């Protein structure tokens, strides 16, 4: 696994459990569960956690 993939997973895993505002999407909790389950699978953990398979720089 590359450092970029590990960094992407680290970023998404550390932000997925952050408190949400009440007006945010009702899909936030199911998305958090999906991220945790995907990370638990070794084959999926080798891929970038974003669509398209490329790392994103969300500045």
Helices and strands as residue ranges (DSSP letters): H 3-15, H 28-40, H 42-45
